[in-house]
Amino acid sequence: MRHKDDLVKFLALISFLTLLLVCKQTGGEADKGDFDLSSNIDAVLREASSDGSGFAIIVELHGEIILNKGYGYADRARHSAFTPASIAQIGSLTKQFNAAAILQLAEAGEVELAAPLKKYVPEVEPPVGEVTLHQLLTHSSGLPEYCGDDFEPVSRDEFVDICLGLPLVFEPGTDVAYSNVGYGAIAAVIEFVTERDFEAYLEDEVLRSNGLKSAGHMFPENLDADFAHGYLEDNDMGNIAEQIEVLEGNWWNLKGNGGMQASTQDMYAWYQVLNGGGVLSENVRAELMVPHSPWSDGVAEGYGWYFRSDDDARIRQMSHSGSDGVFFSYYWHRLDKRAFMYFVGNSGEEPTKKVLREILGIFNAMFDGPQ
């Protein structure tokens, strides 16, 4: 998961590239500009994958998919191609699914977002117990970013006792600081309220019910061939499902804030769900797709998202990245331009971010070029 300082720098760079976009009128059919966009992005990814690095991308512009393709290898040892069906780690994008689950419970009257954490997890002592679910969701709780290594064995009881007993960094509601621990607390609330494992509840009530066929945390063995492996300096880092499995449920430093995997097809399906194509209610979708806690000029935290607004407070962009240093994924929706992209790579965060910057530069050149 990303440190806040790194995230701020990355968002600043993305903002620089996307702030330049200007309105462009197009018809229903893909025009020459759309063709140039897809072919130029395709050229970048062909070059980037020439060493075997794996990527997948889907781009929709003005309601039409103009690029949906994989590049390089998902598993180099098997020479398995990375395709839009390849199941790859999504890192912190997990948080938006966690947020959707708790919002569904709130809509059903099972929880209240303004209620303190201790109402649902009584073992949590003040001051953390007084933090509200809303503050947990918007990174305004004051909880620290981490409680330990992602794959350090930590049971739910240990997470509640140790991680939710850490000193607060600031008084809840007075500041914003990215907290993976806060989203772990939301996962704990879901388990206490539903009396079900978080990952099973998420799979049944958010993922499969909305048509995300291969997204989740745990997978049957017959899906192994579809998993993307991660690579650092050509070393095979394996797949996160294997690392989670050996922890036998004791992965609470990661649960709720990361660890999910999904195909590019799944993430496009999720984009459609957020735009009314699934079973999420209008109220839940509305709560997911608005900013809640400002933390810098024009940038605000939502429930599992970052939002950027223009000078008139109109939402321009909702986005989030996910990374463990090996995989890097990016969900990008320019609402004002009717442009959507999901992008993922498996060969290191920094090399993949470099490719992403090139892709966003192509978007910029298309929209800001001669009209």
C-alpha positions in Angstrom: 0.0 0.0 0.0 1.2 3.5 -0.8 2.8 6.0 1.7 0.9 9.3 1.7 3.9 11.4 0.5 4.4 9.1 -2.5 0.7 9.3 -3.2 0.7 13.0 -3.1 3.6 13.2 -5.6 1.9 10.7 -7.8 -1.4 12.5 -7.7 0.3 15.8 -8.4 1.9 14.3 -11.6 -1.4 12.8 -12.7 -3.1 16.1 -12.1 -0.6 18.0 -14.2 -1.2 15.6 -17.1 -5.0 15.7 -16.8 -5.7 19.3 -15.8 -4.9 20.2 -19.5 -7.8 18.2 -20.9 -10.3 20.3 -22.7 -13.8 19.6 -23.9 -14.2 18.0 -27.3 -17.5 17.3 -29.1 -17.9 13.8 -30.6 -20.7 11.7 -32.0 -21.7 8.2 -31.1 -19.2 6.5 -33.4 -15.5 6.3 -32.7 -13.8 8.9 -34.8 -10.3 9.3 -36.1 -9.2 10.8 -32.8 -10.4 7.8 -31.0 -8.5 5.5 -33.4 -5.3 7.5 -32.9 -5.7 7.3 -29.1 -6.0 3.5 -29.1 -3.3 3.0 -31.6 -0.8 5.3 -29.8 -1.5 3.6 -26.4 -1.2 0.2 -28.1 2.3 1.2 -29.5 3.4 2.3 -26.0 2.3 -1.0 -24.5 3.8 -3.1 -27.2 7.2 -1.5 -26.6 6.9 -1.7 -22.8 6.0 -5.4 -23.0 8.8 -6.3 -25.4 10.9 -7.7 -22.4 8.0 -9.9 -21.2 6.5 -7.4 -18.8 2.8 -8.0 -18.5 0.0 -5.4 -18.8 -3.7 -5.2 -19.5 -5.8 -2.2 -20.3 -9.3 -1.2 -21.2 -10.3 2.2 -22.4 -13.8 3.6 -23.0 -14.3 6.9 -24.6 -17.8 8.5 -25.1 -19.5 5.3 -24.3 -17.5 3.0 -26.6 -14.7 0.6 -25.8 -11.8 1.6 -28.1 -9.1 -0.6 -26.6 -9.3 -3.8 -24.6 -6.1 -5.8 -24.7 -3.3 -7.6 -22.9 0.4 -7.5 -23.5 3.4 -9.5 -22.4 3.3 -12.4 -20.0 1.1 -13.1 -17.0 3.3 -16.1 -16.1 6.7 -16.1 -17.9 7.6 -19.6 -16.9 4.5 -20.9 -18.6 4.6 -18.3 -21.4 1.0 -17.5 -20.4 -0.1 -14.3 -22.1 -1.4 -11.4 -20.0 -4.9 -10.8 -21.2 -8.0 -8.8 -20.0 -9.1 -12.1 -18.4 -5.9 -12.5 -16.4 -6.5 -12.3 -12.6 -4.1 -9.7 -11.1 -3.7 -8.0 -7.8 -5.5 -4.7 -7.4 -4.0 -3.6 -4.1 -5.7 -0.6 -2.5 -8.6 -0.7 -5.0 -9.8 -3.3 -2.6 -11.0 -0.4 -0.4 -13.7 0.7 -2.7 -15.3 -2.8 -2.6 -15.0 -2.8 1.2 -16.7 0.6 1.2 -19.6 -0.7 -1.0 -20.2 -3.6 1.4 -20.4 -1.3 4.5 -22.7 1.1 2.6 -25.0 -1.8 1.7 -25.2 -2.7 5.4 -25.9 1.0 6.3 -28.7 1.1 3.7 -30.2 -2.1 5.3 -30.1 -0.4 8.7 -27.5 -2.8 10.0 -24.9 -0.1 10.7 -24.8 3.7 10.9 -21.9 5.6 9.4 -22.1 8.2 12.1 -21.9 5.6 14.8 -18.6 4.9 16.8 -16.6 1.9 16.0 -17.1 0.5 19.5 -20.9 0.1 18.8 -20.0 -2.8 16.5 -16.7 -3.9 17.9 -17.1 -3.5 21.6 -13.6 -4.6 22.5 -12.1 -1.4 20.9 -11.2 1.0 23.7 -11.4 4.8 23.5 -10.1 6.9 21.8 -10.2 4.6 18.8 -13.5 3.2 19.8 -15.0 6.7 19.5 -13.9 7.0 15.8 -16.9 6.9 13.5 -17.3 4.6 10.5 -17.4 7.7 8.3 -14.1 8.8 9.6 -12.6 5.3 9.0 -13.9 5.4 5.4 -12.5 8.9 4.6 -9.0 8.4 6.2 -9.9 11.1 8.8 -9.8 8.7 11.8 -6.3 9.5 13.0 -5.3 5.8 12.8 -1.8 5.2 11.5 -1.2 4.0 8.0 0.2 0.5 8.9 0.2 -1.9 11.9 2.9 -4.1 10.5 4.0 -6.1 7.5 1.2 -7.2 5.1 2.0 -10.9 5.6 2.8 -10.9 9.3 0.4 -13.4 10.9 -2.3 -11.4 12.7 -5.6 -12.8 13.9 -8.7 -10.7 14.1 -8.5 -10.6 17.9 -4.9 -9.5 17.6 -5.8 -6.8 15.1 -8.6 -5.5 17.4 -6.4 -5.6 20.5 -3.1 -4.3 19.0 -3.8 -2.4 15.8 -7.0 -0.8 17.0 -5.2 0.1 20.2 -2.5 2.2 18.6 -2.2 5.9 19.5 -4.1 8.2 17.1 -2.0 10.4 14.9 -4.5 13.3 15.3 -7.9 14.0 16.7 -10.5 12.2 14.6 -12.1 14.5 12.0 -9.5 17.2 12.2 -7.2 16.0 9.4 -6.8 13.4 6.7 -4.0 10.8 6.5 -4.2 7.6 4.6 -4.8 4.6 6.8 -4.9 1.0 5.8 -5.7 0.2 9.4 -8.9 2.1 9.1 -10.2 -0.1 6.3 -9.2 -3.1 8.3 -11.5 -1.8 11.0 -14.3 -1.6 8.5 -13.7 -5.2 7.5 -13.9 -6.1 11.2 -17.2 -4.3 11.5 -18.6 -6.3 8.6 -17.5 -9.6 10.2 -19.0 -8.7 13.6 -22.3 -7.5 12.1 -22.8 -10.2 9.6 -21.2 -13.0 11.5 -19.5 -14.1 8.2 -15.9 -14.0 7.0 -15.2 -10.7 5.3 -14.0 -12.2 2.1 -17.0 -14.5 1.8 -19.4 -11.7 2.5 -17.7 -9.5 -0.1 -17.7 -12.2 -2.7 -21.4 -13.0 -2.3 -22.9 -9.6 -1.7 -20.8 -7.2 -3.8 -18.7 -9.2 -6.3 -20.7 -12.1 -7.7 -24.1 -10.4 -7.3 -22.8 -7.6 -9.6 -21.3 -9.9 -12.2 -17.6 -9.7 -11.2 -16.9 -13.3 -12.1 -13.3 -13.7 -11.1 -12.7 -11.0 -8.5 -11.9 -11.9 -4.9 -9.4 -13.1 -2.4 -9.6 -16.9 -2.5 -9.7 -19.0 -5.7 -10.2 -22.7 -6.5 -7.2 -24.5 -7.9 -8.6 -24.7 -11.4 -8.2 -21.0 -11.8 -4.4 -21.1 -11.3 -3.7 -20.8 -15.0 -5.5 -17.4 -15.1 -3.4 -15.9 -12.3 -0.8 -13.3 -13.1 2.5 -13.6 -11.4 4.4 -10.5 -10.2 8.0 -9.8 -11.2 10.8 -7.7 -9.7 14.0 -7.4 -11.7 12.9 -10.6 -13.5 12.4 -12.5 -10.3 9.1 -14.3 -10.0 7.3 -13.1 -6.9 4.4 -15.5 -7.3 0.8 -14.7 -6.6 -0.7 -13.1 -3.6 -3.4 -15.7 -3.1 -0.6 -18.2 -2.3 0.7 -15.9 0.4 -2.7 -15.3 1.9 -3.6 -19.0 1.9 -0.7 -20.0 4.1 -1.8 -17.5 6.8 -5.0 -19.5 7.4 -7.2 -16.5 7.9 -4.6 -14.6 10.0 -3.9 -11.8 7.5 -5.6 -8.9 9.2 -2.8 -6.4 8.4 -4.1 -6.7 4.8 -7.7 -7.7 5.1 -10.1 -4.9 4.0 -7.4 -2.6 2.6 -5.7 -4.8 0.0 -5.2 -8.4 -1.2 -8.0 -8.6 -3.7 -7.4 -9.7 -7.3 -9.5 -9.1 -10.3 -9.3 -9.3 -14.1 -9.5 -6.2 -16.3 -12.8 -7.5 -17.4 -14.0 -7.5 -13.8 -12.9 -3.9 -13.3 -14.7 -2.8 -16.4 -17.8 -4.6 -15.1 -17.3 -2.7 -11.8 -17.2 0.6 -13.7 -20.5 -0.4 -15.3 -22.0 -1.3 -11.9 -21.0 2.2 -10.5 -22.8 3.7 -13.5 -26.1 1.8 -12.8 -25.4 -1.5 -14.5 -25.5 -3.8 -11.4 -27.5 -4.4 -8.3 -26.0 -1.6 -6.2 -28.8 0.8 -5.2 -28.8 4.3 -6.4 -28.2 5.5 -2.9 -25.1 3.3 -2.4 -23.7 4.4 -5.8 -24.3 8.0 -4.9 -22.4 7.7 -1.7 -19.5 6.0 -3.4 -19.2 8.5 -6.2 -19.0 11.8 -4.3 -16.1 13.4 -2.3 -16.5 13.5 1.5 -13.3 14.8 3.1 -11.1 17.5 1.4 -7.4 17.3 2.0 -5.8 19.7 -0.5 -7.0 22.2 -3.2 -9.5 20.5 -5.4 -8.7 17.0 -4.0 -10.9 15.1 -1.5 -11.2 11.6 -0.1 -14.3 9.6 -0.9 -15.3 6.2 0.3 -12.4 4.2 -1.3 -11.6 6.9 -3.9 -9.8 10.1 -4.6 -11.8 12.9 -6.2 -10.6 16.0 -8.1 -13.0 18.9 -8.7 -12.7 22.0 -10.8 -12.9 25.6 -9.5 -16.7 25.5 -9.5 -16.6 22.4 -7.3 -17.8 20.1 -10.1 -16.3 16.6 -10.0 -13.9 16.1 -12.8 -12.2 12.9 -11.9 -12.5 9.9 -9.6 -9.6 7.6 -9.4 -7.4 5.4 -7.2 -4.3 3.3 -7.6 -3.3 0.0 -6.0 0.2 -1.4 -5.5 2.3 -3.7 -3.4 5.5 -2.6 -5.1 5.2 -5.4 -7.6 1.8 -5.1 -9.2 0.4 -1.7 -10.0 -3.2 -0.9 -11.0 -5.0 2.3 -11.8 -8.7 3.0 -12.1 -9.3 6.4 -13.8 -12.6 7.9 -14.7 -12.8 11.4 -16.1 -16.4 12.2 -15.6 -16.2 15.5 -17.4 -14.7 13.9 -20.5 -16.6 10.7 -20.6 -13.3 8.8 -20.5 -12.6 5.7 -18.5 -9.4 3.5 -18.2 -8.4 0.6 -16.1 -4.7 -0.4 -16.3 -2.6 -3.0 -14.6 1.0 -4.2 -14.8 2.9 -7.0 -13.1 6.6 -6.0 -13.3 7.2 -3.5 -10.6 5.4 -0.3 -9.4 7.9 2.2 -10.7 8.3 0.8 -14.2 4.5 0.4 -14.5 3.9 4.0 -13.3 6.3 5.2 -16.0 4.2 3.5 -18.7 1.0 4.9 -17.1 2.5 8.4 -17.4 3.1 7.9 -21.1 -0.5 6.7 -21.6 -1.9 9.7 -19.7 0.3 11.9 -21.9 -1.4 10.4 -24.9 -4.8 11.3 -23.5 -3.6 14.8 -22.9 -2.2 15.1 -26.5 -5.5 14.0 -27.9 -7.8 16.3 -26.0 -5.5 19.3 -25.9 -4.3 19.0 -29.6 -5.7 21.0 -32.5 -9.4 21.0 -32.7 
